[in-house]
Amino acid sequence: MQYHTARFRLVPSLAKALNVPTPALRKPGTPWTELPRPAVAPTESSGHVRIGYARASTVRQSLDAQLDSLRAAGVGRIFSEKISTRALVRPELDRAVALAREIRASGAAVTLVVHEHKRLGRGIELAALAEQLKAADIGLEFLTGELQGSHDPSGVVFTVLAAMSGMEREYVRDRTLEGHEAARARGKTIGGALVGDEAMLSMALHLRDNGHSLRDIATRLVITKGKKKGQHPSPATVLRLLREHDRTSAPMG
C-alpha cells in the first residue's frame, strides 16, 4: 500500500516523495503496531573500502594521535608500525597495500587513508608509492597536512606537491649540515653533551677492532658520569667518539 501524509515532510529523505511505500499494517484506521527496526547500515558502504595506515619513526613516538584521527574518520581496518621513513621495507605498509589490491581486484573501490603524507614518505618515496597505487587503481587520502584531502595518485597536482615536500626536507637537511660545518670550524662540538671517557673509548676501540658493529658496541658500553650515568650510549655517540679519536690520532699531512 502507498499513501502520503504531511508527517513524511518531517523526514528529510521523504520530504519530496509523492508516494511512500508502507507496510500492509500501516493504513488509516488501524491501531499502531511497532514493527521490527531495520538493521543499521555499516559506516562504510560495501562498494567503497577505506584502509588506514599509521607510522611513527621511532619506538618512543606514540601512534595514538594518528590512530584516533583514522578512527574518527570512520576507517575500520588500520595497519600501524614504528619504523624509520628511510627503511627500504615497511612490512605493515606492504600489508595494507596488498589488502587494498586484493579488495580492488574483487571490484570494490579502495582508498588508502593516512593521517599525513609524511607518514608515507616524501619526494621520491611518496612518488614511488603513488605509482604503485595508480597501477592498482587505489585512491589516496590524507586527513591533515599540506596534501590534505583525496588525491588521484596520477594527478599532476599531487606529483608536484609530493616533489616539493621532498625538496623541503633536503633543504632543511642541507642547511643543518652547513650549520654543523660552520660550528666545527669555530671549534664547537656538535651533538649532545659528551658522555665518553678514556675507558669507554678504549673499550670501543677494542670492540671495533674485533669486528663488532656500532649498535653492538653501544650495548656493551655504560656511561659513568652525568645525567645518563648507568645508561648505554647511542650508536651515534659511539660513532662520534670513534671519529673524533681517528681524527685526532691521524698522522699530519
LUMROKE-466945 format. One record per residue: residue number from 1; x, y, z of N, C-alpha, C in turn. Coordinates in steps of 0.1 Angstrom, whole numbers, padded with zeros to 4 digits. Layout:
BEGIN
KEZA  NUM  X  Y  Z  X  Y  Z  X  Y  Z
...
This chain:
BEGIN
KEZA  1  0008  -0012  0000  0000  0000  0000  0009  0012  0000
KEZA  2  0004  0023  -0007  0011  0035  -0007  0002  0047  -0004
KEZA  3  0006  0056  0005  -0002  0068  0007  0007  0079  0012
KEZA  4  0003  0091  0012  0011  0102  0016  0005  0111  0026
KEZA  5  0012  0114  0037  0007  0124  0047  0017  0134  0049
KEZA  6  0013  0145  0056  0022  0156  0059  0033  0152  0069
KEZA  7  0031  0141  0076  0041  0136  0085  0054  0133  0078
KEZA  8  0053  0128  0066  0065  0124  0059  0074  0136  0056
KEZA  9  0068  0148  0056  0076  0160  0053  0086  0163  0064
KEZA  10  0084  0157  0076  0093  0159  0087  0105  0150  0086
KEZA  11  0105  0141  0076  0116  0132  0074  0123  0137  0061
KEZA  12  0136  0142  0062  0143  0148  0051  0143  0139  0038
KEZA  13  0146  0127  0041  0147  0118  0029  0134  0115  0022
KEZA  14  0123  0118  0029  0109  0115  0023  0102  0128  0020
KEZA  15  0108  0140  0023  0100  0152  0022  0095  0155  0008
KEZA  16  0103  0151  -0003  0099  0154  -0016  0092  0142  -0023
KEZA  17  0090  0131  -0016  0084  0119  -0022  0069  0121  -0023
KEZA  18  0063  0118  -0034  0048  0119  -0036  0041  0107  -0030
KEZA  19  0048  0096  -0032  0042  0083  -0027  0053  0076  -0020
KEZA  20  0050  0071  -0008  0059  0065  0001  0054  0050  0003
KEZA  21  0062  0040  0000  0058  0026  0002  0057  0024  0017
KEZA  22  0046  0017  0022  0045  0014  0036  0040  0000  0037
KEZA  23  0043  -0006  0049  0038  -0020  0052  0023  -0021  0052
KEZA  24  0018  -0033  0050  0004  -0035  0049  -0003  -0031  0062
KEZA  25  0004  -0032  0073  -0003  -0029  0086  -0005  -0014  0087
KEZA  26  0002  -0006  0079  0001  0008  0081  -0010  0014  0071
KEZA  27  -0022  0015  0076  -0032  0021  0068  -0042  0029  0077
KEZA  28  -0049  0038  0072  -0058  0046  0080  -0068  0037  0088
KEZA  29  -0070  0041  0101  -0079  0034  0109  -0074  0022  0116
KEZA  30  -0062  0017  0114  -0056  0006  0120  -0049  0010  0133
KEZA  31  -0049  0002  0143  -0041  0005  0156  -0026  0005  0153
KEZA  32  -0019  0012  0161  -0005  0013  0159  0002  0000  0164
KEZA  33  0010  -0006  0156  0018  -0018  0160  0032  -0015  0156
KEZA  34  0041  -0017  0166  0055  -0014  0163  0061  -0026  0155
KEZA  35  0068  -0022  0144  0074  -0032  0135  0089  -0034  0139
KEZA  36  0095  -0045  0135  0110  -0047  0137  0117  -0036  0130
KEZA  37  0127  -0030  0137  0135  -0020  0132  0145  -0025  0122
KEZA  38  0148  -0018  0111  0157  -0023  0101  0172  -0023  0107
KEZA  39  0180  -0032  0101  0194  -0032  0106  0201  -0019  0103
KEZA  40  0210  -0015  0112  0217  -0003  0110  0227  -0005  0099
KEZA  41  0228  0004  0089  0237  0003  0078  0252  0005  0083
KEZA  42  0261  -0003  0078  0275  -0001  0082  0280  0013  0079
KEZA  43  0291  0017  0086  0297  0030  0083  0302  0032  0069
KEZA  44  0308  0021  0064  0314  0021  0051  0305  0013  0042
KEZA  45  0301  0018  0030  0294  0010  0020  0302  -0001  0015
KEZA  46  0295  -0012  0011  0302  -0024  0006  0309  -0020  -0007
KEZA  47  0305  -0009  -0014  0312  -0006  -0027  0324  0002  -0025
KEZA  48  0328  0007  -0013  0340  0015  -0011  0346  0012  0002
KEZA  49  0358  0008  0002  0365  0004  0014  0377  0013  0016
KEZA  50  0379  0018  0029  0390  0027  0033  0399  0019  0042
KEZA  51  0411  0019  0039  0421  0012  0047  0431  0022  0052
KEZA  52  0433  0022  0066  0442  0032  0072  0456  0027  0074
KEZA  53  0465  0036  0074  0479  0033  0077  0485  0044  0087
KEZA  54  0492  0040  0097  0498  0049  0107  0513  0044  0109
KEZA  55  0522  0054  0110  0536  0051  0112  0543  0061  0121
KEZA  56  0551  0057  0130  0560  0065  0138  0574  0061  0135
KEZA  57  0583  0071  0135  0597  0069  0131  0605  0061  0141
KEZA  58  0602  0063  0154  0609  0056  0165  0600  0049  0174
KEZA  59  0605  0040  0182  0598  0032  0192  0592  0041  0202
KEZA  60  0599  0052  0206  0594  0061  0216  0582  0070  0212
KEZA  61  0581  0072  0199  0570  0080  0195  0556  0073  0196
KEZA  62  0546  0080  0199  0532  0074  0201  0524  0075  0188
KEZA  63  0516  0065  0186  0508  0064  0174  0493  0068  0177
KEZA  64  0491  0072  0190  0477  0074  0194  0470  0085  0186
KEZA  65  0477  0096  0184  0471  0107  0176  0466  0103  0162
KEZA  66  0475  0095  0156  0472  0091  0142  0460  0081  0142
KEZA  67  0461  0071  0152  0450  0061  0152  0437  0067  0156
KEZA  68  0437  0077  0165  0424  0084  0168  0419  0091  0156
KEZA  69  0428  0098  0149  0424  0105  0137  0417  0096  0127
KEZA  70  0423  0084  0124  0418  0075  0115  0405  0069  0119
KEZA  71  0404  0066  0132  0391  0061  0137  0380  0071  0136
KEZA  72  0383  0084  0139  0373  0094  0138  0369  0097  0124
KEZA  73  0377  0093  0114  0373  0095  0100  0366  0083  0095
KEZA  74  0363  0073  0104  0355  0061  0101  0362  0050  0094
KEZA  75  0376  0050  0096  0384  0039  0090  0384  0028  0100
KEZA  76  0380  0016  0095  0379  0004  0104  0391  -0004  0104
KEZA  77  0397  -0007  0093  0409  -0016  0092  0421  -0007  0091
KEZA  78  0430  -0008  0101  0442  0001  0102  0454  -0008  0104
KEZA  79  0465  -0005  0096  0478  -0011  0098  0487  0000  0104
KEZA  80  0495  -0004  0114  0504  0006  0120  0518  -0001  0123
KEZA  81  0528  0007  0124  0541  0003  0127  0550  0014  0131
KEZA  82  0561  0011  0138  0571  0020  0142  0584  0017  0135
KEZA  83  0587  0025  0125  0599  0022  0116  0603  0035  0109
KEZA  84  0615  0037  0106  0620  0049  0100  0615  0050  0086
KEZA  85  0614  0063  0082  0610  0065  0068  0620  0060  0058
KEZA  86  0633  0060  0062  0644  0056  0054  0644  0041  0052
KEZA  87  0637  0033  0060  0637  0019  0058  0632  0015  0044
KEZA  88  0639  0006  0038  0635  0002  0024  0623  -0007  0025
KEZA  89  0621  -0014  0035  0609  -0023  0036  0601  -0019  0049
KEZA  90  0588  -0017  0047  0579  -0014  0058  0568  -0024  0057
KEZA  91  0569  -0034  0065  0560  -0046  0064  0545  -0043  0065
KEZA  92  0541  -0034  0075  0527  -0031  0076  0522  -0023  0065
KEZA  93  0530  -0014  0059  0525  -0007  0047  0524  -0016  0036
KEZA  94  0533  -0026  0034  0532  -0036  0024  0519  -0044  0025
KEZA  95  0516  -0047  0038  0503  -0055  0040  0491  -0047  0037
KEZA  96  0491  -0034  0040  0480  -0025  0037  0478  -0024  0022
KEZA  97  0488  -0022  0015  0487  -0021  0000  0483  -0034  -0006
KEZA  98  0488  -0045  -0001  0484  -0059  -0006  0469  -0061  -0004
KEZA  99  0464  -0057  0008  0450  -0059  0011  0442  -0050  0002
KEZA  100  0446  -0038  0000  0439  -0029  -0009  0439  -0034  -0023
KEZA  101  0450  -0040  -0028  0450  -0046  -0041  0440  -0058  -0042
KEZA  102  0439  -0066  -0032  0430  -0078  -0031  0416  -0073  -0032
KEZA  103  0412  -0063  -0024  0399  -0058  -0024  0395  -0051  -0037
KEZA  104  0404  -0044  -0043  0402  -0037  -0055  0400  -0048  -0066
KEZA  105  0407  -0059  -0066  0405  -0069  -0076  0392  -0075  -0075
KEZA  106  0385  -0075  -0064  0372  -0080  -0062  0361  -0071  -0068
KEZA  107  0365  -0059  -0072  0355  -0050  -0078  0352  -0038  -0070
KEZA  108  0355  -0038  -0057  0352  -0026  -0048  0362  -0015  -0049
KEZA  109  0358  -0003  -0048  0367  0009  -0048  0374  0009  -0035
KEZA  110  0387  0012  -0035  0396  0012  -0023  0403  0025  -0022
KEZA  111  0404  0030  -0010  0412  0042  -0007  0422  0040  0005
KEZA  112  0434  0043  0003  0444  0042  0014  0444  0055  0022
KEZA  113  0440  0055  0035  0439  0067  0042  0450  0069  0052
KEZA  114  0456  0080  0053  0468  0083  0061  0466  0096  0068
KEZA  115  0470  0097  0081  0469  0110  0088  0475  0121  0081
KEZA  116  0488  0119  0077  0495  0130  0070  0505  0123  0060
KEZA  117  0508  0130  0049  0516  0124  0039  0530  0121  0044
KEZA  118  0535  0127  0054  0549  0124  0059  0549  0110  0065
KEZA  119  0538  0105  0069  0538  0091  0074  0541  0081  0063
KEZA  120  0539  0085  0050  0542  0076  0039  0556  0078  0034
KEZA  121  0560  0091  0035  0573  0094  0029  0573  0108  0022
KEZA  122  0584  0112  0016  0584  0124  0009  0591  0123  -0004
KEZA  123  0589  0132  -0013  0597  0132  -0025  0596  0119  -0033
KEZA  124  0608  0113  -0035  0609  0101  -0043  0601  0089  -0037
KEZA  125  0602  0088  -0023  0594  0076  -0017  0579  0078  -0019
KEZA  126  0574  0090  -0017  0560  0092  -0019  0556  0090  -0033
KEZA  127  0564  0095  -0043  0561  0094  -0057  0561  0079  -0061
KEZA  128  0570  0071  -0056  0571  0057  -0059  0559  0049  -0054
KEZA  129  0555  0052  -0042  0543  0046  -0037  0530  0050  -0045
KEZA  130  0530  0063  -0049  0519  0067  -0057  0518  0060  -0070
KEZA  131  0529  0056  -0076  0529  0049  -0088  0523  0035  -0086
KEZA  132  0526  0028  -0074  0521  0015  -0071  0505  0016  -0070
KEZA  133  0501  0026  -0063  0486  0028  -0061  0479  0031  -0074
KEZA  134  0486  0039  -0082  0480  0042  -0095  0478  0030  -0104
KEZA  135  0489  0021  -0104  0488  0009  -0112  0477  0000  -0107
KEZA  136  0474  0000  -0094  0464  -0009  -0088  0450  -0002  -0088
KEZA  137  0449  0011  -0092  0437  0018  -0092  0432  0020  -0078
KEZA  138  0441  0024  -0069  0437  0026  -0055  0438  0041  -0052
KEZA  139  0428  0046  -0045  0428  0061  -0042  0437  0063  -0030
KEZA  140  0440  0076  -0027  0448  0080  -0016  0442  0092  -0009
KEZA  141  0441  0092  0004  0435  0103  0012  0444  0107  0024
KEZA  142  0446  0120  0026  0454  0124  0038  0444  0133  0046
KEZA  143  0444  0130  0059  0434  0137  0068  0439  0151  0072
KEZA  144  0452  0154  0071  0457  0167  0075  0470  0169  0068
KEZA  145  0476  0181  0070  0489  0184  0064  0488  0191  0051
KEZA  146  0499  0193  0044  0500  0201  0032  0492  0194  0021
KEZA  147  0491  0181  0021  0483  0174  0010  0470  0169  0015
KEZA  148  0464  0176  0024  0451  0171  0030  0440  0170  0019
KEZA  149  0433  0159  0020  0422  0157  0010  0424  0144  0002
KEZA  150  0415  0141  -0007  0416  0129  -0015  0424  0132  -0028
KEZA  151  0432  0123  -0032  0441  0125  -0043  0440  0114  -0053
KEZA  152  0442  0118  -0066  0444  0108  -0076  0460  0107  -0077
KEZA  153  0465  0095  -0074  0480  0094  -0073  0487  0097  -0087
KEZA  154  0479  0097  -0098  0485  0100  -0111  0483  0115  -0114
KEZA  155  0476  0123  -0106  0474  0137  -0108  0486  0145  -0108
KEZA  156  0487  0155  -0116  0498  0164  -0117  0500  0172  -0104
KEZA  157  0489  0177  -0099  0490  0185  -0086  0496  0177  -0075
KEZA  158  0492  0164  -0074  0497  0156  -0063  0512  0153  -0065
KEZA  159  0516  0151  -0078  0530  0148  -0081  0539  0160  -0078
KEZA  160  0534  0172  -0081  0542  0184  -0078  0543  0187  -0063
KEZA  161  0532  0185  -0056  0532  0187  -0041  0541  0177  -0034
KEZA  162  0541  0165  -0039  0549  0154  -0033  0564  0157  -0035
KEZA  163  0567  0162  -0047  0581  0166  -0050  0586  0177  -0042
KEZA  164  0577  0187  -0040  0581  0199  -0032  0583  0195  -0017
KEZA  165  0575  0185  -0012  0577  0181  0002  0591  0175  0003
KEZA  166  0595  0167  -0007  0609  0161  -0007  0620  0172  -0007
KEZA  167  0617  0182  -0016  0627  0193  -0017  0628  0200  -0004
KEZA  168  0617  0202  0003  0618  0209  0016  0626  0202  0026
KEZA  169  0625  0188  0027  0634  0180  0036  0648  0182  0032
KEZA  170  0651  0181  0019  0665  0182  0015  0671  0196  0018
KEZA  171  0662  0206  0017  0667  0220  0020  0670  0221  0035
KEZA  172  0661  0216  0044  0664  0217  0058  0677  0209  0062
KEZA  173  0678  0197  0055  0690  0189  0058  0703  0196  0054
KEZA  174  0703  0202  0042  0715  0210  0037  0718  0221  0047
KEZA  175  0708  0229  0051  0710  0240  0060  0716  0235  0073
KEZA  176  0711  0224  0078  0716  0219  0091  0730  0214  0090
KEZA  177  0734  0208  0079  0748  0203  0077  0757  0215  0075
KEZA  178  0752  0226  0068  0761  0238  0067  0763  0244  0081
KEZA  179  0753  0244  0089  0754  0250  0103  0764  0242  0111
KEZA  180  0763  0228  0109  0773  0220  0117  0787  0222  0112
KEZA  181  0789  0224  0099  0803  0226  0094  0808  0239  0099
KEZA  182  0800  0250  0099  0804  0263  0104  0807  0262  0119
KEZA  183  0799  0255  0127  0802  0254  0141  0815  0246  0144
KEZA  184  0817  0235  0136  0830  0228  0138  0842  0237  0134
KEZA  185  0841  0245  0124  0852  0254  0120  0855  0264  0131
KEZA  186  0845  0267  0140  0848  0276  0151  0852  0269  0164
KEZA  187  0853  0255  0162  0858  0247  0174  0847  0243  0183
KEZA  188  0834  0244  0179  0823  0240  0187  0820  0225  0185
KEZA  189  0815  0219  0196  0811  0205  0195  0797  0203  0190
KEZA  190  0794  0195  0181  0781  0192  0176  0775  0180  0182
KEZA  191  0762  0181  0187  0755  0170  0193  0753  0172  0208
KEZA  192  0749  0162  0215  0746  0163  0229  0759  0164  0237
KEZA  193  0757  0165  0250  0769  0166  0259  0777  0153  0258
KEZA  194  0790  0155  0259  0799  0143  0258  0797  0134  0270
KEZA  195  0796  0121  0267  0794  0111  0278  0805  0101  0278
KEZA  196  0815  0102  0269  0825  0093  0269  0837  0096  0277
KEZA  197  0846  0087  0280  0858  0089  0288  0869  0080  0282
KEZA  198  0881  0080  0287  0892  0072  0282  0888  0057  0283
KEZA  199  0882  0053  0294  0879  0039  0295  0869  0034  0284
KEZA  200  0859  0043  0282  0849  0039  0272  0855  0039  0258
KEZA  201  0863  0049  0255  0870  0049  0242  0879  0037  0240
KEZA  202  0886  0033  0250  0895  0022  0249  0887  0009  0246
KEZA  203  0875  0007  0254  0867  -0004  0251  0861  -0004  0237
KEZA  204  0856  0008  0233  0850  0009  0220  0860  0006  0209
KEZA  205  0873  0010  0210  0883  0007  0201  0886  -0008  0200
KEZA  206  0886  -0014  0212  0888  -0029  0213  0877  -0036  0206
KEZA  207  0865  -0032  0208  0853  -0039  0202  0853  -0037  0187
KEZA  208  0857  -0025  0183  0857  -0022  0168  0867  -0031  0161
KEZA  209  0879  -0032  0168  0890  -0040  0162  0886  -0055  0161
KEZA  210  0877  -0059  0169  0872  -0073  0169  0860  -0075  0160
KEZA  211  0856  -0065  0152  0846  -0066  0142  0832  -0064  0147
KEZA  212  0830  -0058  0159  0816  -0055  0164  0810  -0043  0157
KEZA  213  0797  -0043  0155  0790  -0032  0149  0788  -0021  0159
KEZA  214  0785  -0009  0154  0783  0003  0163  0771  0000  0173
KEZA  215  0761  -0007  0168  0750  -0010  0177  0754  -0019  0188
KEZA  216  0762  -0029  0184  0767  -0039  0194  0776  -0033  0204
KEZA  217  0785  -0024  0199  0794  -0017  0208  0787  -0009  0218
KEZA  218  0776  -0002  0213  0768  0007  0222  0762  -0001  0233
KEZA  219  0757  -0013  0230  0750  -0021  0240  0760  -0026  0251
KEZA  220  0773  -0026  0248  0783  -0032  0257  0790  -0021  0265
KEZA  221  0787  -0008  0262  0793  0003  0269  0783  0008  0279
KEZA  222  0788  0014  0290  0780  0021  0300  0785  0034  0304
KEZA  223  0776  0044  0304  0780  0058  0307  0783  0059  0322
KEZA  224  0794  0065  0326  0798  0065  0340  0797  0079  0347
KEZA  225  0792  0089  0339  0790  0102  0345  0779  0110  0339
KEZA  226  0775  0120  0346  0764  0129  0340  0750  0124  0343
KEZA  227  0740  0130  0336  0726  0127  0338  0723  0113  0333
KEZA  228  0731  0108  0324  0728  0095  0318  0737  0084  0324
KEZA  229  0742  0086  0335  0750  0076  0342  0742  0063  0344
KEZA  230  0749  0052  0340  0743  0039  0341  0736  0035  0328
KEZA  231  0734  0044  0319  0727  0040  0306  0738  0037  0295
KEZA  232  0733  0031  0285  0741  0028  0273  0742  0040  0264
KEZA  233  0753  0043  0258  0754  0054  0248  0747  0050  0235
KEZA  234  0743  0059  0228  0736  0056  0215  0747  0052  0205
KEZA  235  0743  0045  0194  0753  0042  0183  0759  0055  0177
KEZA  236  0751  0066  0177  0756  0078  0171  0767  0084  0180
KEZA  237  0765  0083  0193  0775  0088  0203  0788  0080  0201
KEZA  238  0787  0066  0200  0799  0058  0198  0806  0062  0185
KEZA  239  0798  0064  0174  0804  0068  0161  0812  0081  0163
KEZA  240  0806  0091  0170  0812  0104  0172  0825  0102  0180
KEZA  241  0824  0094  0190  0836  0091  0198  0848  0085  0190
KEZA  242  0844  0076  0182  0855  0069  0174  0860  0078  0163
KEZA  243  0851  0086  0157  0856  0095  0146  0865  0106  0152
KEZA  244  0862  0111  0164  0870  0121  0170  0884  0115  0173
KEZA  245  0884  0103  0178  0897  0096  0181  0905  0094  0168
KEZA  246  0898  0090  0157  0905  0087  0145  0910  0100  0139
KEZA  247  0903  0111  0141  0907  0124  0135  0919  0130  0142
KEZA  248  0919  0129  0156  0930  0134  0164  0942  0126  0163
KEZA  249  0941  0113  0161  0952  0104  0161  0958  0101  0147
KEZA  250  0951  0107  0136  0956  0105  0123  0969  0113  0121
KEZA  251  0979  0107  0113  0991  0115  0111  0989  0127  0103
KEZA  252  0997  0138  0106  0995  0151  0100  1000  0149  0085
KEZA  253  0993  0156  0076  0997  0155  0062  1011  0162  0060
